[in-house]
């Protein structure tokens, strides 16, 4: 009996040691994960931190051989100079106009296309949808040459808002994203609505759009951010001041005739331009994640 009790006690001690070792391993693993995430966060955040501190430095401090990681003097005049030198007011209005118009038209096309592929029955639907998905494997840069030839040479839309808006109204990714969300809505609702004499447009407006609202908000945000960050295409088709977007307007606005660039003022302009995107992402990030996650559950 004594031997059995001793064995039981020793077994319990061994189990406690194993449990303690497992807890230590779990703590070390968790600490390693948090350390890795912290390192990645610092790598991502550092460029933005450098942009902000550079935007309030003087030109002399910015040109020091050994860079300073905290400004010796905060020169907030750079922001006023950036706004006036680059004409940010006009650039903001151009970019906002292109972003809003292209987003609204793209939403209409995306909603109607996603509804057709999710609920309507027509010959060759699956084949057409598969061909559309296949185009997602083609890099977007390959379409630049053909789009440029079509817009500039054949349609003569150079330096117009048409060239900035129309070529990118259709997004296969957004159609796929919304179609997957529509597919989660029970088809019985659609059949019942048809029995009651409800039109497709009314069913889409009253039922499917409200249920898919998180995904639609995500598409709206992503489309606006894409229009705001667009650089290559506007540079090719719209270089005049009346149609120039904000990403191109601040590129050479702070370089004088001798080729010297006022980098602190340029950094201030970049900070001003980036602020709306930060605000949108901070307050609406949950809608982006919710829309994308809901669209990937079924399909």
MARDRENDREN-90837 format. One record per residue: x, y, z of N, C-alpha, C in turn; residue in one letter. Coordinates in nm, 3 decimals. Layout:
BEGIN
SITE,n.u,n.v,n.w,ca.u,ca.v,ca.w,c.u,c.v,c.w,type
SITE,X,Y,Z,X,Y,Z,X,Y,Z,A
...
***
This chain:
BEGIN
SITE,n.u,n.v,n.w,ca.u,ca.v,ca.w,c.u,c.v,c.w,type
SITE,0.082,-0.120,0.000,0.000,0.000,0.000,0.086,0.125,0.000,X
SITE,0.191,0.123,0.083,0.279,0.240,0.092,0.347,0.265,-0.041,X
SITE,0.386,0.154,-0.105,0.454,0.169,-0.236,0.361,0.232,-0.338,X
SITE,0.234,0.189,-0.337,0.136,0.245,-0.431,0.114,0.393,-0.406,X
SITE,0.106,0.430,-0.276,0.088,0.571,-0.243,0.207,0.654,-0.288,X
SITE,0.328,0.598,-0.268,0.448,0.670,-0.312,0.449,0.687,-0.464,X
SITE,0.406,0.582,-0.532,0.403,0.592,-0.680,0.302,0.698,-0.726,X
SITE,0.187,0.700,-0.656,0.085,0.798,-0.692,0.137,0.940,-0.667,X
SITE,0.203,0.959,-0.552,0.257,1.091,-0.520,0.364,1.133,-0.621,X
SITE,0.450,1.040,-0.658,0.555,1.070,-0.756,0.494,1.101,-0.893,X
SITE,0.389,1.027,-0.926,0.322,1.052,-1.055,0.260,1.191,-1.058,X
SITE,0.197,1.228,-0.944,0.137,1.360,-0.936,0.244,1.470,-0.947,X
SITE,0.358,1.448,-0.884,0.467,1.545,-0.893,0.519,1.557,-1.035,X
SITE,0.530,1.441,-1.103,0.576,1.444,-1.242,0.477,1.519,-1.330,X
SITE,0.347,1.495,-1.304,0.246,1.566,-1.383,0.251,1.715,-1.358,X
SITE,0.275,1.754,-1.233,0.286,1.896,-1.201,0.407,1.958,-1.270,X
SITE,0.518,1.883,-1.275,0.637,1.935,-1.344,0.610,1.952,-1.493,X
SITE,0.544,1.849,-1.552,0.512,1.858,-1.694,0.420,1.975,-1.721,X
SITE,0.319,1.992,-1.634,0.226,2.103,-1.650,0.297,2.237,-1.638,X
SITE,0.391,2.247,-1.542,0.466,2.372,-1.525,0.553,2.399,-1.647,X
SITE,0.614,2.292,-1.701,0.697,2.309,-1.820,0.613,2.352,-1.941,X
SITE,0.493,2.295,-1.952,0.406,2.334,-2.062,0.364,2.481,-2.051,X
SITE,0.336,2.525,-1.927,0.299,2.665,-1.908,0.415,2.757,-1.944,X
SITE,0.539,2.715,-1.906,0.655,2.796,-1.941,0.672,2.805,-2.093,X
SITE,0.653,2.691,-2.160,0.664,2.689,-2.306,0.557,2.778,-2.369,X
SITE,0.434,2.769,-2.317,0.326,2.853,-2.370,0.356,3.001,-2.352,X
SITE,0.410,3.037,-2.234,0.445,3.177,-2.209,0.554,3.222,-2.303,X
SITE,0.657,3.137,-2.324,0.766,3.173,-2.414,0.717,3.188,-2.558,X
SITE,0.630,3.096,-2.600,0.576,3.104,-2.737,0.494,3.232,-2.754,X
SITE,0.409,3.261,-2.655,0.328,3.382,-2.662,0.416,3.507,-2.662,X
SITE,0.520,3.505,-2.578,0.611,3.620,-2.575,0.682,3.636,-2.709,X
SITE,0.722,3.523,-2.770,0.786,3.529,-2.901,0.694,3.583,-3.009,X
SITE,0.566,3.542,-3.005,0.469,3.590,-3.102,0.448,3.741,-3.088,X
SITE,0.433,3.787,-2.963,0.413,3.930,-2.939,0.537,4.010,-2.978,X
SITE,0.655,3.955,-2.952,0.777,4.024,-2.991,0.788,4.036,-3.143,X
SITE,0.751,3.929,-3.213,0.753,3.933,-3.360,0.653,4.035,-3.412,X
SITE,0.530,4.034,-3.356,0.428,4.130,-3.400,0.471,4.273,-3.371,X
SITE,0.535,4.293,-3.255,0.583,4.428,-3.221,0.690,4.473,-3.319,X
SITE,0.780,4.382,-3.356,0.885,4.415,-3.452,0.825,4.451,-3.587,X
SITE,0.727,4.372,-3.634,0.662,4.400,-3.761,0.587,4.533,-3.757,X
SITE,0.523,4.560,-3.642,0.451,4.687,-3.628,0.546,4.806,-3.635,X
SITE,0.662,4.793,-3.572,0.761,4.901,-3.576,0.812,4.923,-3.719,X
SITE,0.832,4.814,-3.792,0.879,4.825,-3.931,0.775,4.897,-4.016,X
SITE,0.647,4.867,-3.993,0.540,4.929,-4.071,0.520,5.075,-4.030,X
SITE,0.526,5.103,-3.901,0.496,5.236,-3.850,0.610,5.335,-3.874,X
SITE,0.734,5.286,-3.877,0.849,5.376,-3.883,0.844,5.473,-4.003,X
SITE,0.810,5.428,-4.126,0.803,5.526,-4.237,0.705,5.639,-4.212,X
SITE,0.592,5.608,-4.149,0.495,5.713,-4.119,0.548,5.807,-4.010,X
SITE,0.617,5.749,-3.913,0.678,5.832,-3.810,0.782,5.925,-3.870,X
SITE,0.863,5.872,-3.962,0.967,5.953,-4.026,0.905,6.062,-4.113,X
SITE,0.794,6.030,-4.177,0.724,6.132,-4.257,0.676,6.246,-4.168,X
SITE,0.618,6.214,-4.053,0.562,6.317,-3.965,0.671,6.404,-3.903,X
SITE,0.780,6.343,-3.855,0.884,6.425,-3.793,0.960,6.506,-3.898,X
SITE,0.971,6.451,-4.021,1.039,6.526,-4.127,0.955,6.645,-4.171,X
SITE,0.823,6.634,-4.159,0.736,6.742,-4.204,0.743,6.865,-4.115,X
SITE,0.799,6.851,-3.995,0.808,6.966,-3.904,0.954,7.007,-3.879,X
SITE,1.045,6.956,-3.960,1.186,6.994,-3.949,1.216,7.113,-4.039,X
SITE,1.321,7.182,-4.006,1.372,7.283,-4.098,1.456,7.215,-4.205,X
SITE,1.480,7.286,-4.315,1.558,7.228,-4.423,1.701,7.198,-4.378,X
SITE,1.758,7.286,-4.296,1.895,7.264,-4.249,1.904,7.139,-4.163,X
SITE,1.806,7.117,-4.076,1.809,6.997,-3.992,1.786,6.872,-4.075,X
SITE,1.700,6.882,-4.177,1.673,6.767,-4.262,1.797,6.723,-4.339,X
SITE,1.883,6.819,-4.373,2.002,6.788,-4.453,2.123,6.750,-4.369,X
SITE,2.109,6.735,-4.239,2.221,6.695,-4.154,2.272,6.558,-4.195,X
SITE,2.402,6.539,-4.185,2.462,6.410,-4.221,2.412,6.298,-4.131,X
SITE,2.403,6.327,-4.002,2.348,6.231,-3.906,2.203,6.271,-3.879,X
SITE,2.107,6.193,-3.922,1.967,6.234,-3.907,1.923,6.236,-3.761,X
SITE,1.833,6.324,-3.730,1.777,6.334,-3.595,1.642,6.263,-3.593,X
SITE,1.617,6.187,-3.487,1.492,6.113,-3.476,1.387,6.189,-3.397,X
SITE,1.419,6.311,-3.357,1.324,6.400,-3.294,1.363,6.543,-3.330,X
SITE,1.272,6.621,-3.386,1.308,6.755,-3.434,1.361,6.845,-3.323,X
SITE,1.466,6.921,-3.355,1.517,7.019,-3.260,1.423,7.139,-3.250,X
SITE,1.353,7.166,-3.361,1.259,7.277,-3.364,1.141,7.238,-3.453,X
SITE,1.020,7.255,-3.402,0.900,7.217,-3.476,0.857,7.334,-3.566,X
SITE,0.872,7.313,-3.696,0.840,7.417,-3.793,0.707,7.383,-3.861,X
SITE,0.595,7.422,-3.797,0.463,7.390,-3.851,0.426,7.478,-3.970,X
SITE,0.511,7.577,-4.001,0.487,7.660,-4.119,0.494,7.577,-4.246,X
SITE,0.563,7.463,-4.239,0.575,7.376,-4.356,0.438,7.334,-4.410,X
SITE,0.341,7.315,-4.321,0.208,7.271,-4.364,0.136,7.381,-4.441,X
SITE,0.148,7.503,-4.394,0.086,7.615,-4.467,0.152,7.633,-4.603,X
SITE,0.284,7.622,-4.607,0.355,7.635,-4.734,0.319,7.521,-4.830,X
SITE,0.304,7.402,-4.775,0.269,7.287,-4.859,0.133,7.306,-4.923,X
SITE,0.038,7.357,-4.848,-0.098,7.373,-4.899,-0.104,7.478,-5.009,X
SITE,-0.027,7.584,-4.993,-0.031,7.693,-5.092,0.058,7.664,-5.212,X
SITE,0.176,7.606,-5.189,0.271,7.583,-5.299,0.219,7.482,-5.400,X
SITE,0.154,7.376,-5.352,0.108,7.271,-5.442,-0.035,7.293,-5.490,X
SITE,-0.103,7.394,-5.436,-0.243,7.413,-5.473,-0.327,7.295,-5.433,X
SITE,-0.312,7.251,-5.308,-0.378,7.130,-5.264,-0.530,7.140,-5.269,X
SITE,-0.585,7.261,-5.257,-0.730,7.276,-5.265,-0.786,7.226,-5.397,X
SITE,-0.726,7.268,-5.508,-0.769,7.226,-5.641,-0.746,7.076,-5.660,X
SITE,-0.631,7.028,-5.613,-0.600,6.886,-5.627,-0.697,6.800,-5.546,X
SITE,-0.733,6.846,-5.426,-0.829,6.774,-5.344,-0.964,6.765,-5.415,X
SITE,-1.009,6.874,-5.473,-1.139,6.876,-5.540,-1.140,6.784,-5.661,X
SITE,-1.032,6.787,-5.741,-1.024,6.697,-5.857,-1.028,6.552,-5.815,X
SITE,-0.949,6.518,-5.713,-0.942,6.380,-5.666,-1.074,6.336,-5.605,X
SITE,-1.136,6.426,-5.529,-1.264,6.392,-5.467,-1.372,6.371,-5.573,X
SITE,-1.371,6.454,-5.677,-1.470,6.439,-5.784,-1.452,6.305,-5.856,X
SITE,-1.329,6.273,-5.893,-1.302,6.146,-5.961,-1.337,6.029,-5.870,X
SITE,-1.300,6.038,-5.742,-1.327,5.928,-5.650,-1.476,5.905,-5.628,X
SITE,-1.552,6.011,-5.607,-1.695,5.997,-5.579,-1.771,5.947,-5.701,X
SITE,-1.746,6.008,-5.817,-1.818,5.969,-5.938,-1.784,5.826,-5.978,X
SITE,-1.655,5.792,-5.977,-1.615,5.656,-6.016,-1.667,5.553,-5.917,X
SITE,-1.673,5.588,-5.789,-1.722,5.494,-5.688,-1.872,5.470,-5.705,X
SITE,-1.950,5.575,-5.726,-2.094,5.559,-5.743,-2.128,5.477,-5.867,X
SITE,-2.064,5.511,-5.980,-2.090,5.435,-6.103,-2.043,5.290,-6.090,X
SITE,-1.930,5.271,-6.026,-1.878,5.135,-6.007,-1.970,5.053,-5.917,X
SITE,-2.029,5.117,-5.815,-2.122,5.045,-5.728,-2.245,4.999,-5.805,X
SITE,-2.297,5.084,-5.892,-2.414,5.046,-5.972,-2.382,4.925,-6.059,X
SITE,-2.269,4.930,-6.128,-2.230,4.819,-6.216,-2.203,4.692,-6.134,X
SITE,-2.137,4.707,-6.021,-2.103,4.591,-5.938,-2.227,4.525,-5.881,X
SITE,-2.321,4.604,-5.831,-2.444,4.549,-5.771,-2.527,4.475,-5.875,X
SITE,-2.547,4.537,-5.991,-2.628,4.473,-6.095,-2.561,4.346,-6.147,X
SITE,-2.430,4.351,-6.167,-2.358,4.232,-6.218,-2.360,4.120,-6.116,X
SITE,-2.333,4.152,-5.989,-2.333,4.050,-5.884,-2.471,3.987,-5.868,X
SITE,-2.577,4.068,-5.878,-2.713,4.015,-5.869,-2.742,3.920,-5.985,X
SITE,-2.700,3.957,-6.104,-2.724,3.872,-6.221,-2.655,3.738,-6.205,X
SITE,-2.530,3.739,-6.160,-2.457,3.613,-6.145,-2.504,3.532,-6.024,X
SITE,-2.565,3.595,-5.925,-2.607,3.524,-5.806,-2.749,3.470,-5.815,X
SITE,-2.840,3.540,-5.884,-2.981,3.502,-5.880,-3.042,3.473,-6.017,X
SITE,-3.004,3.544,-6.118,-3.067,3.524,-6.248,-3.013,3.399,-6.316,X
SITE,-3.096,3.338,-6.398,-3.055,3.219,-6.474,-3.054,3.254,-6.622,X
SITE,-2.939,3.239,-6.684,-2.929,3.263,-6.828,-2.820,3.171,-6.884,X
SITE,-2.826,3.147,-7.011,-2.736,3.052,-7.075,-2.592,3.103,-7.072,X
SITE,-2.502,3.017,-7.030,-2.360,3.050,-7.027,-2.319,3.133,-6.907,X
SITE,-2.402,3.136,-6.802,-2.370,3.218,-6.686,-2.240,3.174,-6.619,X
SITE,-2.229,3.046,-6.592,-2.110,2.996,-6.522,-1.984,3.012,-6.608,X
SITE,-1.998,2.990,-6.738,-1.883,3.007,-6.828,-1.837,3.152,-6.831,X
SITE,-1.933,3.243,-6.841,-1.900,3.386,-6.843,-1.836,3.428,-6.711,X
SITE,-1.889,3.379,-6.601,-1.834,3.414,-6.471,-1.692,3.358,-6.457,X
SITE,-1.670,3.238,-6.505,-1.536,3.179,-6.501,-1.437,3.257,-6.585,X
SITE,-1.479,3.303,-6.703,-1.391,3.385,-6.786,-1.357,3.517,-6.719,X
SITE,-1.455,3.575,-6.651,-1.429,3.699,-6.577,-1.327,3.676,-6.466,X
SITE,-1.342,3.566,-6.394,-1.246,3.536,-6.287,-1.106,3.511,-6.344,X
SITE,-1.101,3.454,-6.464,-0.971,3.426,-6.526,-0.894,3.555,-6.553,X
SITE,-0.966,3.664,-6.582,-0.898,3.791,-6.608,-0.827,3.846,-6.484,X
SITE,-0.866,3.798,-6.366,-0.800,3.844,-6.243,-0.657,3.795,-6.234,X
SITE,-0.624,3.691,-6.310,-0.488,3.638,-6.309,-0.395,3.719,-6.398,X
SITE,-0.449,3.808,-6.478,-0.368,3.892,-6.567,-0.328,4.019,-6.492,X
SITE,-0.199,4.050,-6.482,-0.157,4.173,-6.411,-0.221,4.297,-6.474,X
SITE,-0.266,4.388,-6.390,-0.333,4.509,-6.438,-0.245,4.595,-6.526,X
SITE,-0.112,4.586,-6.504,-0.021,4.667,-6.584,-0.025,4.631,-6.732,X
SITE,-0.065,4.507,-6.763,-0.070,4.466,-6.903,-0.182,4.536,-6.979,X
SITE,-0.284,4.582,-6.907,-0.393,4.653,-6.971,-0.361,4.800,-6.994,X
SITE,-0.253,4.849,-6.936,-0.224,4.992,-6.943,-0.203,5.038,-7.086,X
SITE,-0.127,4.961,-7.164,-0.096,5.001,-7.302,-0.222,5.005,-7.387,X
SITE,-0.302,4.898,-7.379,-0.425,4.894,-7.460,-0.524,5.001,-7.414,X
SITE,-0.535,5.021,-7.284,-0.625,5.127,-7.235,-0.578,5.264,-7.281,X
SITE,-0.446,5.284,-7.278,-0.391,5.414,-7.319,-0.417,5.438,-7.467,X
SITE,-0.397,5.336,-7.550,-0.423,5.351,-7.693,-0.571,5.381,-7.720,X
SITE,-0.658,5.310,-7.647,-0.802,5.330,-7.667,-0.845,5.469,-7.624,X
SITE,-0.799,5.511,-7.506,-0.844,5.637,-7.449,-0.783,5.757,-7.522,X
SITE,-0.656,5.751,-7.553,-0.586,5.867,-7.611,-0.598,5.871,-7.763,X
SITE,-0.571,5.757,-7.829,-0.563,5.757,-7.975,-0.700,5.749,-8.042,X
SITE,-0.789,5.667,-7.987,-0.916,5.644,-8.055,-1.028,5.734,-8.001,X
SITE,-1.034,5.751,-7.871,-1.141,5.832,-7.812,-1.102,5.977,-7.789,X
SITE,-0.972,6.006,-7.793,-0.922,6.142,-7.774,-0.971,6.201,-7.641,X
SITE,-0.951,6.125,-7.533,-0.993,6.168,-7.400,-0.876,6.218,-7.316,X
SITE,-0.768,6.256,-7.379,-0.654,6.306,-7.304,-0.688,6.431,-7.226,X
SITE,-0.642,6.439,-7.102,-0.667,6.553,-7.013,-0.817,6.580,-6.995,X
SITE,-0.891,6.472,-6.971,-1.034,6.482,-6.939,-1.064,6.390,-6.821,X
SITE,-1.176,6.417,-6.755,-1.218,6.331,-6.644,-1.270,6.197,-6.694,X
SITE,-1.312,6.191,-6.822,-1.357,6.063,-6.877,-1.245,5.959,-6.870,X
SITE,-1.123,6.001,-6.903,-1.010,5.908,-6.903,-0.975,5.862,-6.762,X
SITE,-1.006,5.943,-6.662,-0.974,5.908,-6.524,-1.081,5.821,-6.459,X
SITE,-1.201,5.824,-6.514,-1.313,5.756,-6.448,-1.355,5.628,-6.520,X
SITE,-1.381,5.636,-6.649,-1.447,5.528,-6.721,-1.365,5.399,-6.731,X
SITE,-1.233,5.401,-6.757,-1.161,5.274,-6.775,-1.161,5.182,-6.654,X
SITE,-1.194,5.233,-6.535,-1.183,5.150,-6.415,-1.316,5.138,-6.341,X
SITE,-1.425,5.149,-6.415,-1.556,5.136,-6.352,-1.589,4.991,-6.317,X
SITE,-1.541,4.898,-6.396,-1.571,4.756,-6.375,-1.455,4.689,-6.301,X
SITE,-1.488,4.626,-6.190,-1.388,4.551,-6.113,-1.439,4.409,-6.094,X
SITE,-1.371,4.313,-6.153,-1.411,4.173,-6.140,-1.401,4.128,-5.994,X
SITE,-1.302,4.179,-5.923,-1.286,4.140,-5.782,-1.406,4.185,-5.699,X
SITE,-1.453,4.308,-5.719,-1.567,4.357,-5.644,-1.693,4.280,-5.680,X
SITE,-1.710,4.247,-5.808,-1.826,4.168,-5.851,-1.823,4.031,-5.785,X
SITE,-1.706,3.969,-5.784,-1.692,3.839,-5.718,-1.720,3.849,-5.569,X
SITE,-1.668,3.952,-5.506,-1.686,3.971,-5.362,-1.834,3.985,-5.327,X
SITE,-1.906,4.068,-5.401,-2.047,4.090,-5.372,-2.133,3.971,-5.414,X
SITE,-2.095,3.907,-5.521,-2.170,3.789,-5.564,-2.163,3.679,-5.458,X
SITE,-2.047,3.659,-5.397,-2.034,3.560,-5.290,-2.123,3.596,-5.173,X
SITE,-2.135,3.724,-5.144,-2.222,3.767,-5.035,-2.368,3.746,-5.068,X
SITE,-2.406,3.775,-5.192,-2.544,3.753,-5.236,-2.579,3.604,-5.232,X
SITE,-2.481,3.518,-5.260,-2.507,3.375,-5.260,-2.544,3.322,-5.122,X
SITE,-2.506,3.394,-5.017,-2.538,3.351,-4.881,-2.684,3.379,-4.844,X
SITE,-2.750,3.466,-4.918,-2.890,3.497,-4.892,-2.975,3.382,-4.947,X
SITE,-3.062,3.322,-4.865,-3.141,3.206,-4.912,-3.218,3.236,-5.039,X
SITE,-3.211,3.144,-5.133,-3.281,3.162,-5.260,-3.432,3.157,-5.244,X
SITE,-3.478,3.096,-5.131,-3.622,3.089,-5.107,-3.685,3.228,-5.094,X
SITE,-3.608,3.324,-5.041,-3.659,3.461,-5.031,-3.687,3.518,-5.170,X
SITE,-3.596,3.490,-5.264,-3.613,3.541,-5.400,-3.734,3.475,-5.467,X
SITE,-3.748,3.344,-5.450,-3.861,3.274,-5.511,-3.993,3.321,-5.452,X
SITE,-3.995,3.342,-5.319,-4.118,3.390,-5.255,-4.152,3.530,-5.305,X
SITE,-4.050,3.614,-5.323,-4.074,3.749,-5.373,-4.128,3.746,-5.516,X
SITE,-4.078,3.655,-5.597,-4.127,3.644,-5.735,-4.272,3.598,-5.737,X
SITE,-4.308,3.506,-5.644,-4.447,3.460,-5.637,-4.539,3.576,-5.600,X
SITE,-4.492,3.667,-5.515,-4.571,3.782,-5.475,-4.572,3.892,-5.581,X
SITE,-4.503,3.871,-5.691,-4.504,3.968,-5.799,-4.401,4.079,-5.783,X
SITE,-4.301,4.059,-5.697,-4.197,4.160,-5.677,-4.099,4.158,-5.793,X
SITE,-4.065,4.274,-5.844,-3.969,4.281,-5.954,-3.828,4.256,-5.902,X
SITE,-3.738,4.223,-5.993,-3.599,4.197,-5.954,-3.534,4.320,-5.893,X
SITE,-3.559,4.435,-5.952,-3.498,4.559,-5.902,-3.549,4.589,-5.761,X
SITE,-3.679,4.573,-5.738,-3.735,4.599,-5.605,-3.681,4.500,-5.503,X
SITE,-3.671,4.373,-5.539,-3.614,4.272,-5.448,-3.469,4.304,-5.417,X
SITE,-3.394,4.344,-5.519,-3.254,4.380,-5.499,-3.242,4.498,-5.403,X
SITE,-3.325,4.599,-5.421,-3.316,4.721,-5.341,-3.366,4.700,-5.197,X
SITE,-3.472,4.622,-5.183,-3.536,4.607,-5.052,-3.476,4.495,-4.967,X
SITE,-3.423,4.393,-5.031,-3.378,4.275,-4.957,-3.226,4.255,-4.964,X
SITE,-3.173,4.242,-5.085,-3.034,4.200,-5.099,-2.935,4.309,-5.060,X
SITE,-2.962,4.431,-5.101,-2.869,4.541,-5.068,-2.861,4.564,-4.917,X
SITE,-2.974,4.571,-4.843,-2.962,4.586,-4.698,-2.886,4.473,-4.630,X
SITE,-2.908,4.348,-4.677,-2.839,4.235,-4.616,-2.690,4.234,-4.649,X
SITE,-2.654,4.289,-4.763,-2.513,4.291,-4.805,-2.446,4.425,-4.778,X
SITE,-2.505,4.506,-4.691,-2.454,4.641,-4.668,-2.308,4.644,-4.621,X
SITE,-2.264,4.555,-4.529,-2.122,4.559,-4.490,-2.026,4.540,-4.607,X
SITE,-2.061,4.450,-4.698,-1.975,4.428,-4.815,-1.977,4.550,-4.906,X
SITE,-2.093,4.612,-4.924,-2.103,4.732,-5.008,-2.022,4.847,-4.947,X
SITE,-2.024,4.859,-4.816,-1.943,4.962,-4.750,-1.795,4.934,-4.772,X
SITE,-1.757,4.807,-4.763,-1.616,4.771,-4.788,-1.574,4.806,-4.929,X
SITE,-1.660,4.774,-5.027,-1.629,4.806,-5.166,-1.617,4.956,-5.186,X
SITE,-1.706,5.031,-5.124,-1.703,5.178,-5.136,-1.571,5.233,-5.082,X
SITE,-1.531,5.185,-4.965,-1.408,5.234,-4.903,-1.287,5.198,-4.988,X
SITE,-1.280,5.072,-5.033,-1.165,5.027,-5.112,-1.157,5.102,-5.245,X
SITE,-1.274,5.126,-5.307,-1.275,5.199,-5.435,-1.229,5.342,-5.418,X
SITE,-1.275,5.408,-5.310,-1.233,5.546,-5.284,-1.084,5.553,-5.255,X
SITE,-1.034,5.457,-5.178,-0.890,5.454,-5.148,-0.809,5.429,-5.274,X
SITE,-0.859,5.344,-5.363,-0.789,5.319,-5.488,-0.783,5.443,-5.575,X
SITE,-0.894,5.518,-5.582,-0.895,5.642,-5.660,-0.803,5.745,-5.597,X
SITE,-0.799,5.750,-5.465,-0.716,5.849,-5.395,-0.567,5.820,-5.415,X
SITE,-0.531,5.691,-5.421,-0.390,5.653,-5.431,-0.341,5.634,-5.574,X
SITE,-0.429,5.646,-5.671,-0.391,5.621,-5.811,-0.281,5.716,-5.856,X
SITE,-0.180,5.662,-5.922,-0.066,5.746,-5.964,-0.028,5.727,-6.110,X
SITE,-0.005,5.603,-6.152,0.049,5.578,-6.286,-0.050,5.623,-6.394,X
SITE,-0.176,5.577,-6.386,-0.272,5.610,-6.491,-0.299,5.760,-6.502,X
SITE,-0.328,5.830,-6.392,-0.346,5.976,-6.404,-0.223,6.047,-6.460,X
SITE,-0.105,5.994,-6.431,0.017,6.054,-6.484,0.023,6.040,-6.635,X
SITE,-0.033,5.932,-6.689,-0.028,5.909,-6.833,-0.131,5.990,-6.910,X
SITE,-0.251,6.006,-6.854,-0.362,6.060,-6.933,-0.405,6.200,-6.892,X
SITE,-0.361,6.250,-6.776,-0.407,6.382,-6.731,-0.296,6.455,-6.659,X
SITE,-0.224,6.538,-6.732,-0.112,6.611,-6.673,-0.138,6.761,-6.659,X
SITE,-0.250,6.809,-6.711,-0.277,6.952,-6.699,-0.332,6.984,-6.559,X
SITE,-0.324,7.110,-6.521,-0.363,7.150,-6.386,-0.512,7.132,-6.359,X
SITE,-0.595,7.142,-6.461,-0.739,7.132,-6.441,-0.785,6.990,-6.410,X
SITE,-0.704,6.889,-6.445,-0.745,6.750,-6.425,-0.642,6.671,-6.344,X
SITE,-0.543,6.735,-6.294,-0.438,6.665,-6.220,-0.489,6.620,-6.084,X
SITE,-0.453,6.497,-6.047,-0.493,6.442,-5.918,-0.386,6.468,-5.814,X
SITE,-0.420,6.441,-5.690,-0.336,6.483,-5.579,-0.203,6.408,-5.575,X
SITE,-0.203,6.280,-5.615,-0.079,6.203,-5.611,0.024,6.256,-5.710,X
SITE,-0.023,6.306,-5.825,0.069,6.362,-5.924,0.102,6.508,-5.896,X
SITE,0.008,6.580,-5.835,0.028,6.722,-5.812,0.138,6.753,-5.713,X
SITE,0.159,6.663,-5.616,0.261,6.689,-5.513,0.396,6.628,-5.551,X
SITE,0.404,6.566,-5.669,0.529,6.498,-5.707,0.642,6.597,-5.730,X
SITE,0.618,6.701,-5.807,0.724,6.797,-5.842,0.689,6.939,-5.801,X
SITE,0.589,6.954,-5.715,0.544,7.088,-5.679,0.641,7.162,-5.588,X
SITE,0.735,7.092,-5.527,0.824,7.154,-5.428,0.970,7.156,-5.474,X
SITE,0.989,7.140,-5.604,1.122,7.147,-5.661,1.137,7.278,-5.737,X
SITE,1.239,7.356,-5.703,1.258,7.486,-5.768,1.327,7.471,-5.902,X
SITE,1.357,7.582,-5.965,1.415,7.580,-6.100,1.554,7.519,-6.102,X
SITE,1.626,7.528,-5.992,1.761,7.471,-5.986,1.760,7.322,-5.954,X
SITE,1.643,7.263,-5.932,1.634,7.120,-5.906,1.640,7.083,-5.760,X
SITE,1.638,7.181,-5.670,1.644,7.155,-5.526,1.501,7.134,-5.474,X
SITE,1.479,7.025,-5.403,1.348,6.993,-5.350,1.342,7.027,-5.202,X
SITE,1.236,7.096,-5.163,1.213,7.128,-5.022,1.144,7.008,-4.959,X
SITE,1.224,6.913,-4.909,1.169,6.787,-4.860,1.080,6.802,-4.738,X
SITE,1.111,6.885,-4.640,1.018,6.900,-4.527,0.880,6.947,-4.569,X
SITE,0.874,7.042,-4.662,0.743,7.089,-4.710,0.673,6.978,-4.789,X
SITE,0.750,6.903,-4.867,0.692,6.793,-4.942,0.638,6.686,-4.848,X
SITE,0.711,6.657,-4.740,0.664,6.562,-4.641,0.536,6.611,-4.574,X
SITE,0.527,6.742,-4.551,0.406,6.799,-4.494,0.287,6.779,-4.587,X
SITE,0.311,6.798,-4.717,0.204,6.776,-4.815,0.161,6.629,-4.817,X
SITE,0.257,6.538,-4.810,0.224,6.395,-4.807,0.143,6.361,-4.683,X
SITE,0.179,6.422,-4.568,0.104,6.399,-4.445,-0.040,6.448,-4.459,X
SITE,-0.058,6.564,-4.521,-0.193,6.618,-4.541,-0.275,6.525,-4.632,X
SITE,-0.211,6.477,-4.738,-0.280,6.389,-4.833,-0.314,6.255,-4.768,X
SITE,-0.227,6.206,-4.681,-0.249,6.075,-4.618,-0.351,6.079,-4.506,X
SITE,-0.374,6.196,-4.449,-0.464,6.208,-4.334,-0.604,6.154,-4.361,X
SITE,-0.670,6.188,-4.473,-0.805,6.134,-4.496,-0.809,5.982,-4.500,X
SITE,-0.707,5.918,-4.558,-0.705,5.773,-4.565,-0.689,5.712,-4.426,X
SITE,-0.605,5.772,-4.342,-0.589,5.724,-4.205,-0.721,5.734,-4.128,X
SITE,-0.788,5.846,-4.144,-0.915,5.867,-4.072,-1.018,5.765,-4.117,X
SITE,-1.028,5.745,-4.249,-1.125,5.649,-4.302,-1.094,5.508,-4.251,X
SITE,-0.968,5.470,-4.254,-0.932,5.335,-4.211,-0.954,5.315,-4.062,X
SITE,-0.921,5.414,-3.981,-0.935,5.400,-3.835,-1.082,5.382,-3.796,X
SITE,-1.170,5.461,-3.855,-1.310,5.459,-3.813,-1.394,5.355,-3.887,X
SITE,-1.349,5.310,-4.004,-1.430,5.218,-4.083,-1.362,5.084,-4.108,X
SITE,-1.254,5.056,-4.039,-1.181,4.931,-4.065,-1.266,4.808,-4.033,X
SITE,-1.355,4.818,-3.935,-1.437,4.702,-3.899,-1.532,4.665,-4.013,X
SITE,-1.576,4.765,-4.090,-1.664,4.736,-4.202,-1.588,4.666,-4.314,X
SITE,-1.462,4.705,-4.334,-1.380,4.638,-4.436,-1.361,4.492,-4.400,X
SITE,-1.324,4.464,-4.275,-1.300,4.327,-4.233,-1.430,4.246,-4.235,X
SITE,-1.540,4.307,-4.190,-1.668,4.237,-4.188,-1.715,4.203,-4.328,X
SITE,-1.701,4.297,-4.420,-1.745,4.273,-4.557,-1.666,4.164,-4.625,X
SITE,-1.534,4.167,-4.608,-1.449,4.066,-4.672,-1.471,3.930,-4.610,X
SITE,-1.482,3.922,-4.477,-1.498,3.794,-4.410,-1.634,3.731,-4.443,X
SITE,-1.739,3.811,-4.449,-1.872,3.757,-4.481,-1.879,3.706,-4.624,X
SITE,-1.800,3.764,-4.712,-1.804,3.724,-4.853,-1.727,3.597,-4.879,X
SITE,-1.649,3.550,-4.783,-1.567,3.431,-4.806,-1.617,3.308,-4.737,X
SITE,-1.739,3.312,-4.678,-1.789,3.198,-4.602,-1.842,3.091,-4.694,X
SITE,-1.915,3.130,-4.798,-1.982,3.033,-4.883,-1.950,3.063,-5.029,X
SITE,-1.955,2.964,-5.111,-1.939,2.989,-5.252,-1.851,2.888,-5.318,X
***
